Amino acid sequence: MLIIVPLLEVIEALENAVAKLDKAVKKAVRQDSLCRLLMSAPGVGPVTALAFVSTIGDPKRFKHSSNVGAYLGLTVRRHQSGEVDRSGRISKFGNAMLRGLLYEVANSMLCVVRKAHPVKDWARGIKKRSCHKKACVALARRMAVILHRMLVTGEAFRWPQEHNPKPPQVVAAEA
């Protein structure tokens, strides 16, 4: 009993500190229009949006949106020497925290989000051919590209239009 009471006090102090930090992050995200824009994407919450905006900085410094995946370490590492050309795992260069957050975005998009999207279908195809983890890494790289494009253009995440064909109109024949 003598040891447990101080430990409970430490846990309570940590919970209070985490609550204050969480409140500060939410306040910062509410004030930043770019973070609010990124949160329109599925699975992107306040922490991920704030980490992406702060890591990328000025989105125009990347000539192509596809370069963001390499900047974050989400591209395949290659070993080339003479006749040897091996593809390995991802390079893991760049911000490890953002890379992990993007992996969680991809995982939630594959497992939690029910709405259909072509990017999600693409990742499910990878999952069928390979495994869930590789599909999540590929989807994380694709989501990084999409999020960067959203920052450049200022457009919110677009869901595909549901295909609701209009019934053909019947024209009455004149008598």
N, C-alpha and C positions, 0 to 999 in steps of 0.2 A: 504494500500500500504506500510505503514511503517513496518508492521509485515511480509509481504510476501517476501520482498527482502532478509532479513537475512535467512529466511527458505529456499529459493531457493539456497542461497550460501552454506548452510549446506548440502542440498541434493546433490549439485554438488561435494562438498568435499567428501561425502560418496561414491558417484559413482566413483570418482577417486581412493579412497582407495580400493574399491572392485575390480576395474580393476587391480590395482597393485598386490593384493593378488591372483587374478585369474591367472595372468601372472606368479607369483612365483610358484603356484601349478602346472601349466602346464610345467614349466621348471623342477621342481623336478620330475615329472612323466616321462618326456622325458629322464632323466638321469638314471632312475631306471628300470632295465630290468624286475623285478618282477611286477611292476605296468603296464608296457607295455604288459606283458603276460596276466594279469588279464583283461585288456581292450579288449582282443579278445572275451570275453564273451558278449552276448547281454545285453544291458542296463547298462553295467559297464563303467562309464566315469572316468575322472582323479580324481575327488574328492573321489569317491567310492573306486577306486583302492588304492589310497594313504591311505585312512582311514582303509581299510582292512589290508594292509601290516603293517601299524604302530600299529594297534590293536593286530593282531595275533603275530607279532614279528617273532620268530623262529617257523616255522610251524612244526618242528619235536618234539616240546614239547607236542603235542597232540598225544596220542597213536593211536587214531582212528579219522578219519575225522568227524565222526558223533558227536564227543564231541564238535565240534566247535559250533554247534547249541545251545547246552546247555550253553556254555561259553558266547554266545552273548544274551542269554535270549529268545531264540526262541523256547523253548520247553514248554510243558504243565506243569503247576504248579499242584501238587497233594497234597491232604490233606488225610492222612491215620491215623486212630486212631481206634484201636479195630476192630469193624466190619464196620467202615465207610471208604469208599474209593471213594473220589470225585476227578474228574478231573476238573480243572478250566481253566482260561485263561493262556496266556503265562506268564512265570515267570518274564520277563523284567529285569533280572539281566544282568550285563555286560554293554557294551558301547551303550548308547541310540542312539547316532548319527549314528553309523554304522548300528544298527538295523533298523533305519528309512531309511537309504540309501539302505539297502538290500530289504526293503519293496518296495521302488521305483523301484529297479531293477526288482523285480518280477512283479510289476504292469505294467511296460513298456514291459516286455516280454509277458505278457498276452494280453495287449491292443494295443501295437504299432508294435511289431515284427511280420512280416507276415510269416516268414519262419517256417516250421514245425519242431518240435523237440519232442522226447518222453517225456521229462520232462514237457514240455508245455502242452502236451496232458494229462498227469497225473494230472496237476493242473486244467485243464479245467474240468476233471471228478469230482474233489473236488468241483469246482464252481457249477456244476450242482446239486450235492447232498446237498451242504450247501449254501455258499454265497461267493461273490467276495473277501471280506476281509480275510476270513479264507483261501481261496485258495492262496491269496497273501502271507500270513504268512507262509503257508506250503511251497510254492515255494521259499520264502526268505530263509527258513531253508535249503532247498535242494540246493539252489544256494550257500549258505555259505559252505556247504560240498563240492560242486563241485569246488569252488574257492580255498578252502584249498587243495584239491587234486591236482589242477593245480600247486599250489606253491610247493607241495612235489615232484611231478613228473617232473615239468618243461615243461609239454605239454600244448599247446594252447587249447582253447575250441573247441570241435569237434562237427560239425554238422553231422547228419546221412547222409550216402551216398544215393543219390537219386537212386531209383530202376529203372534202365533202362535195361530191359532184352534184350539181343542180339537176333535178329531174328535167327531162326534155319537155319543152312546152308544146302542147298540142294546139295546133292552129285549126280552128273550125273551118271546114270546107264550105265555100259559098254555094248556095243552091241556085 
